[in-house]
Amino acid sequence: MLQATYTPSTPVLGHNPDAELIHLVEQVMATWQAHSEALPNVVDIPLETEAELRRLAELEDAYSEQAVALPALTPAGLRAKAELVLLLHGADLAAAASCIEQRALASLCADLIAGRG
């Protein structure tokens, strides 16, 4: 069974005011990656794979909800939240290139991730 895991780049909880937020965003990313890897390239998805995909999606949602509920207090926390927005809505932002609101959000996220925010 695929599991999202604690990554070595995750700060130790308590050393950074945004350590928990950063950890949760990394968990979302790891779970999203596990979900992508578990998705078979077939039309009829086996029942056990479908159940695993549902479990991973629920886990991703739970981590995302927790991350969104935490305030970002440092530049690293703001970057983590920007990465979360792009991960969860990146395809939507790219598809809505003609929408100024979407472009502004994508631009803000890119600036934060690049450390310009």
Summary of the structure (lengths in Angstrom):
residues: 117
radius of gyration: 15.7
end to end distance: 38.4
largest distance: 46.5
contacts: 314
relative contact order: 0.14
helix: 67%
strand: 0%
